[in-house]
Amino acid sequence: MVTVFQDVLITHFPDVSELAAPLGVSLFEVAGNGQDANVTQGQVSRMVRQVRQLRQVSRSMTMVMVSNDPDFLTAFATWSFKGRLLMWSTRLLVLTRIPLDCFHLIRNILAMTNSMLLHITDSSPLRVNMYLDYPYSPPGTRPLSVASWSPNKGINKNSPMPFYPDKFLRLSQRPRLVVSRVVIATEKTAVIDDPDHPGEKKIVGFNAENELIETIAKAMNFTIKYVAPPDGQWGYLDDNGFWTGMIGMVYREEADIALGLFTMTPERYGVVDFTYPVAISYARIMAARGSPEVTLWGFMMPLTPLVWVGILVALGVYMAVLLAPSCLPSKSLNQTRLFSNASNCVRVLLQQDVFEPEGWWWWERVVLGVWMLMTLVLTRSYTGNLMSLLAVRHIPEPYHALEDLIDSPVKVIFVKGTAEEGAFRFAKSGIKRDVWNLREKNRVILFTTNQLDRVQAILLKGNTAMINLDVYLKKRMAREFTKTGRCVFSLSRSRYIPALDSMAAAKDSPLVPALARKVMQVAEAGLYNYWQTVFFPNITSCLNSPTKVAVMSALSIKNIWGMFLALAGGGVLSVLVFCLELSPFLLRRNITVALSTH
């Protein structure tokens, strides 16, 4: 698709019908002869909106702007930026007779877009010079002459540069770009002399993100000036329609690049562009791990619940087998003896002596012998496992899902201005909305990045959990492990809000494609993950911490007090049963005494 812009003052331009464009040609014309500048700007603004709609439905587009009117060029330059018309994938040719020194604004467009200038000279014969403007060129720099054209000689190249080079892949002027960055209080930083700008200082962060942007700066040939947003936030759209944090600085063109890394959200994507993602992370819950505890019913743990059920079922079956002959009308089988045999099953299970009645039948001995063999294996297994489990301590990790935060009286920490906080803040329903509604109970705490140095101490006190991207939570866990040598924090098994971690730049900025290519090379080479392990060598040490630990210590009442509780419960139950058994005799005695009295 070829799109032609022209005004009525231009000459020496062929008829549109003669252009070779297999996918079609669109012509937009603005009458600029003696018109008021405001009228020209209005016409250009309407034209830019129409061309932008055409570009959105076209596979590719080459724009040709033909004009000798400075007002038209100025209006086009202004509205092309406002209307987000020119993208790097769109090529632009500007054909004009205006002297090179007379239109600085249009040269700025040529420098920052995929454009070329075709300048018609007044010499005879006709001659057209082709120029390239490079981005971030100092004022007064003349554009680079690439080629020339004349009717007799055709195109004559003056430079080895291609007509449409990738000017941002490596910046020729070595500009100083402004990079917006939040310095987290808990991360190590240092103030050093800026080697690119003598006499100035620069804050260097010892983290993977700093290495990423510094490596890209060397590859693309630019220097960096770090700035921090005043509010210390990543950036979100507040209730007043104002973009905060690093996203707001890029949106207002106060910074060229925002170094987050950022989670891509629809709201952010409407005002900035993102590079290729460096990593994929998720929001998770982090809380302090509990102290090793002894399980109350630890004496039940050597056997699984299914085994306990199996033992009770087997006991009932064997007792039924030994009691079954009592239903037969045989005088040779004493019912009292049969009941004694059945009670022997319980005595064997409890490791007590066995009552042996006179005249045992062989089948009774076989049944009881098989039961003894089975209980011997069970009791030996139980004893061995119990001795092992008494040395085990369980470390509680209570918060593995958002439902746990709601059901427990725990306070939840969010980092203000992050995509995770926004996902909960703007949720209309569901579990995320239920968690955010905890603010009504004063159970939600918002921190800015400048206050994150206090989070560590608050989490260690317990009864507090933090929701953030796991890439930052892992760093916090690694820092504490390096300091104490223990894994004092745990991450939830559940993960929420998948995030593509990327850098951000201005919407339709030509820096984005070049940055994205370099970021992709760094990510695919594994350098970002390598830098994570260099600056946080223990970043994976606590990811799979055991929840059970073995200790070497003497048994105390704390280890086995569940057994005493079961013993006391059994004693109380036996007293109740004894009272129930005694009540008929007492009732019969009271009735006998009452009758004898009368």
C-alpha positions as CSV (number, residue, x, y, z in Angstrom):
1,M,0.0,0.0,0.0
2,V,1.4,3.4,-1.0
3,T,-0.1,6.5,0.6
4,V,0.6,9.9,-0.9
5,F,0.2,13.2,0.9
6,Q,0.5,16.4,-1.2
7,D,-0.5,20.0,-1.3
8,V,-1.5,22.0,-4.4
9,L,1.8,23.9,-4.6
10,I,4.0,20.9,-5.5
11,T,5.2,20.3,-9.1
12,H,7.2,17.7,-10.9
13,F,5.3,14.9,-9.3
14,P,4.0,12.1,-11.6
15,D,0.3,11.2,-11.8
16,V,-0.8,8.8,-9.1
17,S,-2.2,6.4,-11.7
18,E,1.4,5.9,-13.0
19,L,2.7,4.5,-9.6
20,A,3.4,0.8,-9.5
21,A,1.8,-0.4,-6.3
22,P,0.3,-3.9,-6.5
23,L,-1.8,-3.5,-3.3
24,G,-3.1,0.0,-4.2
25,V,-2.5,3.7,-3.9
26,S,-4.3,6.2,-1.7
27,L,-4.0,9.9,-2.3
28,F,-4.7,12.6,0.4
29,E,-4.5,16.2,-0.7
30,V,-4.5,19.4,1.4
31,A,-4.9,22.8,-0.2
32,G,-2.3,25.1,1.3
33,N,-2.3,28.1,-1.0
34,G,-2.8,31.1,1.3
35,Q,-4.8,29.3,3.9
36,D,-4.8,30.1,7.6
37,A,-2.4,28.0,9.6
38,N,-5.3,26.8,11.9
39,V,-7.3,25.7,8.9
40,T,-4.3,23.8,7.6
41,Q,-3.7,22.1,10.9
42,G,-7.4,21.1,11.1
43,Q,-7.2,19.5,7.6
44,V,-4.0,17.7,8.4
45,S,-5.4,16.4,11.7
46,R,-8.4,14.9,9.9
47,M,-6.1,13.4,7.2
48,V,-3.9,11.8,9.8
49,R,-6.8,10.1,11.5
50,Q,-8.0,8.7,8.2
51,V,-4.5,7.5,7.2
52,R,-4.1,5.9,10.6
53,Q,-7.3,3.9,10.1
54,L,-5.9,2.9,6.7
55,R,-2.6,1.8,8.2
56,Q,-4.3,-0.4,10.8
57,V,-6.0,-2.5,8.1
58,S,-3.0,-2.6,5.7
59,R,-0.3,-5.3,5.8
60,S,2.5,-2.8,5.0
61,M,2.5,0.9,4.0
62,T,4.9,3.3,2.4
63,M,4.0,7.0,2.9
64,V,5.1,9.7,0.4
65,M,4.7,13.3,1.6
66,V,5.0,15.9,-1.2
67,S,4.9,19.5,-0.2
68,N,6.7,22.9,-0.5
69,D,4.6,24.5,2.2
70,P,6.4,24.9,5.6
71,D,3.0,25.2,7.4
72,F,1.9,21.9,6.0
73,L,5.1,20.2,7.0
74,T,4.9,21.6,10.5
75,A,1.3,20.5,10.9
76,F,2.1,17.1,9.6
77,A,5.0,16.8,12.0
78,T,2.8,17.8,14.9
79,W,-0.2,15.6,14.2
80,S,1.8,12.6,13.1
81,F,3.2,12.4,16.7
82,K,-0.2,13.3,18.3
83,G,-2.0,10.8,16.1
84,R,0.6,8.0,16.5
85,L,0.7,7.8,12.7
86,L,4.4,6.9,12.0
87,M,5.6,3.6,13.3
88,W,9.0,2.0,12.6
89,S,7.3,-0.6,10.3
90,T,6.0,2.2,8.1
91,R,8.4,3.8,5.6
92,L,8.2,7.6,4.9
93,L,9.5,9.5,1.9
94,V,9.4,13.3,2.0
95,L,9.7,15.1,-1.3
96,T,10.2,18.9,-1.2
97,R,12.1,21.9,-2.5
98,I,12.4,23.7,0.8
99,P,16.1,24.3,1.8
100,L,17.5,21.9,4.4
101,D,18.0,24.7,6.9
102,C,14.4,25.8,6.9
103,F,12.5,22.9,8.5
104,H,14.0,21.6,11.7
105,L,10.8,20.0,13.0
106,I,10.3,17.7,10.0
107,R,14.0,16.7,10.3
108,N,13.2,15.6,13.8
109,I,10.5,13.3,12.4
110,L,13.0,12.0,9.8
111,A,15.5,11.2,12.4
112,M,13.1,9.3,14.7
113,T,11.3,7.4,12.1
114,N,12.0,5.0,9.2
115,S,12.2,7.9,6.8
116,M,14.2,9.5,3.9
117,L,14.3,13.0,2.6
118,L,14.2,13.6,-1.2
119,H,15.3,17.2,-1.8
120,I,14.6,18.7,-5.3
121,T,17.3,21.2,-6.4
122,D,16.7,24.1,-8.7
123,S,19.6,23.2,-10.9
124,S,19.2,22.2,-14.5
125,P,18.9,19.4,-15.3
126,L,16.6,18.3,-12.5
127,R,18.4,16.7,-9.6
128,V,17.0,15.0,-6.5
129,N,19.3,14.4,-3.5
130,M,18.4,11.6,-1.0
131,Y,19.3,12.2,2.7
132,L,19.1,10.3,6.0
133,D,18.8,11.8,9.4
134,Y,20.2,9.9,12.4
135,P,18.5,10.0,15.8
136,Y,19.8,12.2,18.6
137,S,22.0,14.2,16.3
138,P,23.4,17.4,17.8
139,P,21.7,20.7,16.6
140,G,23.2,22.0,13.3
141,T,24.2,18.6,12.1
142,R,23.5,18.2,8.4
143,P,21.8,15.0,7.2
144,L,23.8,12.2,5.6
145,S,23.7,12.3,1.8
146,V,23.0,8.7,0.7
147,A,22.3,9.0,-3.1
148,S,21.2,11.3,-5.8
149,W,19.0,11.0,-8.8
150,S,18.9,12.7,-12.2
151,P,16.9,11.9,-15.4
152,N,20.1,11.2,-17.3
153,K,22.2,9.2,-14.8
154,G,19.5,7.7,-12.6
155,I,20.4,6.8,-9.0
156,N,24.0,7.3,-7.9
157,K,24.8,6.1,-4.4
158,N,27.1,8.3,-2.3
159,S,27.3,6.1,0.8
160,P,27.4,2.4,1.6
161,M,24.5,2.9,3.9
162,P,21.2,1.3,2.7
163,F,18.2,3.5,2.0
164,Y,16.3,2.4,5.0
165,P,18.9,1.3,7.7
166,D,18.0,0.2,11.2
167,K,19.1,3.4,12.8
168,F,18.3,2.3,16.3
169,L,20.1,-1.0,16.4
170,R,23.3,0.8,17.1
171,L,23.0,4.5,17.7
172,S,25.8,6.4,15.9
173,Q,25.7,9.5,18.1
174,R,26.1,7.7,21.4
175,P,23.2,9.7,23.1
176,R,22.5,9.8,26.8
177,L,19.1,8.2,27.4
178,V,17.0,8.8,30.6
179,V,16.2,5.5,32.3
180,S,13.5,5.6,35.0
181,R,14.3,3.1,37.8
182,V,13.0,2.4,41.3
183,V,15.8,1.8,43.7
184,I,14.4,-0.7,46.3
185,A,15.7,0.0,49.7
186,T,16.6,-3.6,50.5
187,E,18.8,-3.9,47.4
188,K,22.5,-3.1,47.4
189,T,23.5,0.0,45.5
190,A,26.6,2.2,45.2
191,V,27.3,5.7,44.0
192,I,30.2,5.8,41.5
193,D,31.8,8.4,39.2
194,D,30.1,8.3,35.8
195,P,32.7,7.2,33.3
196,D,30.8,8.6,30.4
197,H,30.2,12.0,31.9
198,P,33.2,13.2,34.0
199,G,32.3,15.1,37.1
200,E,28.9,13.5,37.5
201,K,27.8,10.6,39.8
202,K,25.8,7.6,38.9
203,I,23.9,5.1,41.2
204,V,24.6,1.5,40.2
205,G,22.5,-1.3,41.5
206,F,23.9,-4.8,42.1
207,N,21.1,-6.8,40.5
208,A,20.2,-8.5,37.2
209,E,18.1,-5.6,36.0
210,N,21.1,-3.2,36.2
211,E,23.3,-5.6,34.3
212,L,20.6,-6.0,31.7
213,I,20.3,-2.3,30.8
214,E,24.0,-1.7,31.0
215,T,24.7,-4.6,28.6
216,I,22.1,-3.3,26.2
217,A,23.5,0.2,26.5
218,K,26.9,-1.1,25.4
219,A,25.4,-3.1,22.5
220,M,23.3,-0.2,21.3
221,N,25.9,2.5,21.9
222,F,24.2,4.8,24.4
223,T,24.9,6.1,27.9
224,I,22.4,6.1,30.8
225,K,21.1,8.8,33.1
226,Y,19.1,7.1,35.9
227,V,16.2,8.9,37.4
228,A,13.7,7.8,40.1
229,P,10.0,8.5,40.1
230,P,9.1,10.8,43.0
231,D,6.5,8.5,44.3
232,G,8.7,5.4,44.2
233,Q,6.1,3.3,42.3
234,W,6.1,1.1,39.3
235,G,3.0,2.8,37.9
236,Y,-0.8,2.6,37.7
237,L,-3.7,4.8,36.7
238,D,-5.0,6.5,39.9
239,D,-8.6,7.7,40.5
240,N,-7.8,11.1,39.0
241,G,-6.7,9.6,35.7
242,F,-3.0,10.3,36.4
243,W,-0.3,7.7,35.6
244,T,2.1,7.3,38.6
245,G,5.6,5.9,38.9
246,M,7.9,4.9,36.1
247,I,5.1,4.2,33.7
248,G,3.9,7.8,34.2
249,M,7.4,9.2,33.5
250,V,7.6,7.3,30.2
251,Y,4.1,8.3,29.2
252,R,4.8,12.0,29.8
253,E,8.2,11.6,28.0
254,E,10.1,12.4,31.1
255,A,12.1,9.2,30.5
256,D,13.1,7.2,27.5
257,I,13.1,3.8,29.1
258,A,11.4,2.4,32.2
259,L,13.4,-0.3,33.9
260,G,11.1,-2.5,36.0
261,L,10.8,-5.1,35.1
262,F,7.1,-4.6,34.4
263,T,4.1,-6.9,34.1
264,M,2.2,-6.4,30.9
265,T,-1.4,-5.3,31.6
266,P,-4.0,-3.9,29.2
267,E,-4.1,-0.6,30.9
268,R,-0.3,-0.1,30.7
269,Y,-0.2,-1.3,27.1
270,G,-2.5,1.5,26.2
271,V,0.1,4.1,27.1
272,V,3.5,2.4,26.7
273,D,5.1,-0.3,24.6
274,F,6.9,-3.3,26.1
275,T,10.0,-5.1,24.9
276,Y,10.5,-8.8,24.6
277,P,9.9,-10.4,28.0
278,V,13.0,-11.3,30.0
279,A,11.3,-13.8,32.2
280,I,7.9,-15.1,33.2
281,S,6.9,-14.9,36.8
282,Y,3.8,-15.3,39.0
283,A,2.3,-13.6,42.0
284,R,2.6,-15.8,45.1
285,I,2.1,-15.5,48.9
286,M,5.2,-15.3,51.1
287,A,5.0,-15.6,54.9
288,A,7.3,-16.6,57.8
289,R,7.7,-20.3,58.4
290,G,6.7,-21.5,61.8
291,S,8.9,-23.0,64.5
292,P,9.3,-26.8,64.5
293,E,6.3,-28.3,66.3
294,V,5.4,-31.7,67.8
295,T,2.1,-33.1,66.4
296,L,-0.5,-33.7,69.1
297,W,-1.6,-37.0,67.7
298,G,1.9,-38.1,66.7
299,F,1.4,-41.5,68.2
300,M,-1.3,-42.2,65.6
301,M,1.0,-41.3,62.7
302,P,3.1,-44.6,62.5
303,L,0.1,-46.1,60.8
304,T,-2.1,-44.5,58.1
305,P,-5.8,-44.0,58.8
306,L,-6.5,-46.8,56.3
307,V,-4.4,-49.2,58.3
308,W,-6.1,-48.3,61.5
309,V,-9.5,-49.0,59.9
310,G,-8.2,-52.3,58.5
311,I,-7.1,-53.4,62.0
312,L,-10.5,-52.6,63.5
313,V,-12.3,-54.4,60.7
314,A,-10.0,-57.5,61.1
315,L,-10.6,-57.5,64.8
316,G,-14.3,-57.5,64.3
317,V,-14.1,-60.3,61.8
318,Y,-12.0,-62.6,64.0
319,M,-14.2,-61.9,67.0
320,A,-17.2,-62.8,64.9
321,V,-15.6,-66.1,63.8
322,L,-14.9,-67.1,67.4
323,L,-18.4,-66.1,68.5
324,A,-20.2,-67.8,65.7
325,P,-20.5,-71.3,67.3
326,S,-22.3,-69.8,70.3
327,C,-25.4,-69.7,68.1
328,L,-25.4,-73.4,67.6
329,P,-27.5,-75.6,69.9
330,S,-24.5,-77.8,70.9
331,K,-23.9,-78.7,74.5
332,S,-20.2,-79.4,73.7
333,L,-19.5,-75.7,73.0
334,N,-19.7,-73.6,76.1
335,Q,-20.8,-70.1,75.3
336,T,-18.8,-68.6,78.2
337,R,-15.6,-70.2,76.7
338,L,-16.4,-68.8,73.3
339,F,-16.8,-65.3,74.6
340,S,-13.5,-65.7,76.4
341,N,-11.9,-66.7,73.1
342,A,-13.3,-63.6,71.4
343,S,-11.9,-61.4,74.2
344,N,-8.5,-63.0,73.6
345,C,-8.4,-61.2,70.2
346,V,-8.5,-57.8,72.0
347,R,-6.0,-59.0,74.6
348,V,-3.5,-60.1,71.9
349,L,-3.9,-56.7,70.2
350,L,-3.1,-54.9,73.4
351,Q,-0.2,-57.2,74.1
352,Q,-1.7,-58.8,77.2
353,D,-1.7,-62.4,78.4
354,V,-4.2,-64.9,76.8
355,F,-6.8,-66.7,78.8
356,E,-6.6,-70.5,77.9
357,P,-9.8,-72.4,78.7
358,E,-9.8,-76.1,79.1
359,G,-10.5,-78.3,76.1
360,W,-9.6,-75.9,73.3
361,W,-10.6,-77.0,69.8
362,W,-8.0,-77.1,67.1
363,W,-9.8,-74.5,64.9
364,E,-9.8,-72.1,67.9
365,R,-6.1,-72.4,68.2
366,V,-5.6,-71.8,64.5
367,V,-7.7,-68.7,64.4
368,L,-6.0,-67.2,67.5
369,G,-2.6,-68.1,66.2
370,V,-3.1,-66.4,62.8
371,W,-4.3,-63.3,64.7
372,M,-1.2,-63.4,66.9
373,L,1.0,-63.5,63.9
374,M,-0.6,-60.5,62.2
375,T,-0.7,-58.4,65.4
376,L,3.0,-59.2,66.0
377,V,4.0,-57.7,62.6
378,L,1.7,-54.7,63.2
379,T,3.0,-53.9,66.7
380,R,6.6,-54.3,65.7
381,S,6.1,-52.0,62.8
382,Y,4.2,-49.5,64.9
383,T,6.9,-49.4,67.6
384,G,9.7,-48.9,65.1
385,N,7.9,-46.1,63.2
386,L,6.9,-44.4,66.5
387,M,10.5,-44.2,67.7
388,S,11.4,-42.5,64.4
389,L,8.5,-40.1,64.3
390,L,9.1,-38.9,67.9
391,A,12.3,-37.4,66.6
392,V,10.5,-35.5,63.8
393,R,9.4,-31.9,64.1
394,H,6.8,-30.4,61.7
395,I,7.3,-26.8,60.4
396,P,4.0,-25.2,59.7
397,E,3.4,-23.3,56.4
398,P,-0.1,-22.1,56.8
399,Y,-0.7,-19.9,53.7
400,H,-0.7,-21.7,50.4
401,A,-3.9,-20.2,48.9
402,L,-5.8,-17.0,49.0
403,E,-8.6,-18.8,50.9
404,D,-6.1,-19.3,53.7
405,L,-5.6,-15.5,54.0
406,I,-9.3,-15.0,54.3
407,D,-9.9,-17.7,56.8
408,S,-7.0,-16.7,59.1
409,P,-6.6,-13.5,61.1
410,V,-3.6,-12.5,59.0
411,K,-2.6,-9.1,57.5
412,V,-1.8,-8.9,53.8
413,I,1.0,-6.7,52.4
414,F,0.9,-5.3,48.9
415,V,3.4,-3.1,47.1
416,K,1.6,0.0,45.9
417,G,1.6,0.7,42.2
418,T,2.4,-2.8,41.1
419,A,0.3,-4.9,38.7
420,E,-0.4,-7.4,41.4
421,E,-1.9,-4.7,43.7
422,G,-3.9,-3.4,40.8
423,A,-5.3,-6.9,40.0
424,F,-6.7,-7.1,43.5
425,R,-7.7,-3.4,43.7
426,F,-9.8,-3.4,40.5
427,A,-11.2,-7.0,40.8
428,K,-15.0,-6.8,40.7
429,S,-15.7,-10.2,42.2
430,G,-14.2,-13.5,43.1
431,I,-11.5,-14.5,45.5
432,K,-9.3,-11.5,44.7
433,R,-12.1,-9.1,45.6
434,D,-12.6,-10.9,48.8
435,V,-9.0,-10.5,49.7
436,W,-9.1,-6.8,48.9
437,N,-12.2,-6.4,51.0
438,L,-10.0,-7.2,54.0
439,R,-9.2,-3.5,54.0
440,E,-12.5,-3.0,55.7
441,K,-11.1,-5.0,58.6
442,N,-7.7,-3.2,58.6
443,R,-6.0,-6.3,57.3
444,V,-4.5,-4.9,54.2
445,I,-1.2,-2.9,54.3
446,L,0.2,-0.9,51.4
447,F,3.9,-0.2,51.1
448,T,5.8,1.9,48.6
449,T,9.2,0.7,47.4
450,N,10.8,3.2,49.7
451,Q,9.3,1.4,52.7
452,L,10.2,-2.1,51.7
453,D,13.1,-2.2,54.2
454,R,10.5,-2.5,57.0
455,V,8.7,-5.5,55.4
456,Q,11.3,-8.0,56.4
457,A,10.9,-7.3,60.1
458,I,7.1,-7.2,59.9
459,L,7.0,-10.6,58.2
460,L,9.3,-12.2,60.7
461,K,7.0,-11.3,63.5
462,G,4.4,-13.6,62.0
463,N,0.7,-13.3,61.4
464,T,1.5,-11.3,58.2
465,A,1.8,-12.4,54.5
466,M,3.0,-10.6,51.4
467,I,1.6,-10.9,47.8
468,N,4.2,-10.0,45.2
469,L,5.9,-11.4,42.1
470,D,7.9,-14.5,43.0
471,V,11.0,-13.0,41.3
472,Y,11.2,-10.4,44.1
473,L,10.1,-12.8,46.8
474,K,12.8,-15.2,46.0
475,K,15.4,-12.4,46.3
476,R,14.1,-11.6,49.7
477,M,14.3,-15.2,50.8
478,A,17.8,-15.5,49.4
479,R,18.9,-12.4,51.3
480,E,17.6,-13.7,54.6
481,F,19.2,-17.2,54.0
482,T,22.5,-15.6,53.3
483,K,22.3,-13.5,56.5
484,T,21.1,-16.2,58.9
485,G,21.8,-19.5,57.1
486,R,18.1,-20.6,57.6
487,C,15.1,-20.7,55.5
488,V,12.7,-18.4,57.4
489,F,10.2,-17.7,54.7
490,S,8.0,-19.9,52.6
491,L,6.2,-19.5,49.2
492,S,2.7,-20.6,48.5
493,R,2.1,-23.5,46.2
494,S,-0.7,-21.6,44.5
495,R,0.3,-19.0,41.8
496,Y,-1.6,-16.1,40.5
497,I,-1.4,-13.3,37.9
498,P,1.1,-14.7,35.3
499,A,3.4,-11.8,34.4
500,L,5.7,-11.2,31.4
501,D,8.5,-9.2,32.8
502,S,9.6,-6.6,30.3
503,M,11.1,-3.1,30.0
504,A,8.8,-0.3,28.8
505,A,9.3,2.7,26.5
506,A,7.0,5.3,25.0
507,K,4.1,4.2,22.8
508,D,5.3,3.6,19.2
509,S,8.8,4.5,20.2
510,P,11.4,3.4,17.6
511,L,13.6,2.3,20.5
512,V,11.2,-0.6,21.3
513,P,12.0,-2.9,18.4
514,A,15.8,-2.4,18.9
515,L,15.5,-2.9,22.6
516,A,13.3,-6.0,22.1
517,R,15.9,-7.6,19.8
518,K,18.7,-7.1,22.3
519,V,16.5,-8.3,25.3
520,M,15.6,-11.4,23.3
521,Q,19.3,-12.2,22.7
522,V,20.1,-11.7,26.4
523,A,17.1,-13.9,27.5
524,E,17.8,-16.7,25.1
525,A,21.4,-16.8,26.0
526,G,20.4,-17.3,29.6
527,L,22.3,-14.3,30.9
528,Y,19.5,-12.9,32.9
529,N,19.0,-16.1,34.9
530,Y,22.8,-16.3,35.3
531,W,22.9,-12.7,36.7
532,Q,20.2,-13.6,39.2
533,T,22.4,-16.4,40.6
534,V,25.5,-14.2,40.6
535,F,23.9,-11.4,42.7
536,F,21.7,-13.7,44.7
537,P,23.7,-17.0,45.0
538,N,21.1,-18.6,47.4
539,I,18.1,-17.7,45.3
540,T,17.0,-21.4,44.9
541,S,18.2,-22.6,48.4
542,C,14.8,-22.2,50.1
543,L,12.4,-23.0,47.2
544,N,11.9,-26.6,48.3
545,S,12.6,-26.5,52.0
546,P,11.5,-29.6,54.0
547,T,8.5,-29.2,56.2
548,K,9.8,-32.0,58.5
549,V,13.1,-32.0,60.4
550,A,14.7,-34.6,62.6
551,V,16.1,-33.7,66.0
552,M,18.3,-35.5,68.6
553,S,16.8,-34.8,72.0
554,A,15.4,-36.6,75.0
555,L,11.7,-37.3,75.1
556,S,9.7,-34.7,77.1
557,I,6.1,-34.4,78.0
558,K,5.7,-32.1,75.1
559,N,6.4,-35.0,72.7
560,I,4.0,-37.5,74.1
561,W,1.3,-35.5,75.9
562,G,-1.2,-36.6,73.3
563,M,-0.8,-40.2,74.7
564,F,-1.6,-38.9,78.2
565,L,-4.6,-37.1,76.8
566,A,-5.8,-40.3,75.2
567,L,-5.2,-42.1,78.5
568,A,-7.2,-39.6,80.4
569,G,-10.0,-39.7,77.9
570,G,-10.1,-43.5,78.2
571,G,-10.2,-43.3,82.0
572,V,-13.1,-40.9,81.8
573,L,-14.9,-43.1,79.3
574,S,-14.4,-46.2,81.6
575,V,-15.8,-44.4,84.6
576,L,-18.9,-43.4,82.5
577,V,-19.3,-47.1,81.4
578,F,-18.9,-48.3,85.0
579,C,-21.6,-45.9,86.2
580,L,-23.9,-47.2,83.4
581,E,-23.2,-50.8,84.4
582,L,-23.7,-50.1,88.1
583,S,-27.0,-48.1,87.6
584,P,-29.2,-51.3,87.1
585,F,-28.0,-52.9,90.3
586,L,-28.5,-49.7,92.3
587,L,-31.9,-49.3,90.8
588,R,-32.9,-52.9,91.6
589,R,-31.6,-52.5,95.2
590,N,-33.5,-49.3,95.7
591,I,-36.7,-51.0,94.5
592,T,-36.1,-54.0,96.9
593,V,-35.6,-51.7,99.9
594,A,-38.7,-49.7,99.0
595,L,-40.8,-52.9,98.8
596,S,-39.5,-54.3,102.1
597,T,-40.2,-51.1,103.8
598,H,-43.8,-51.2,102.7
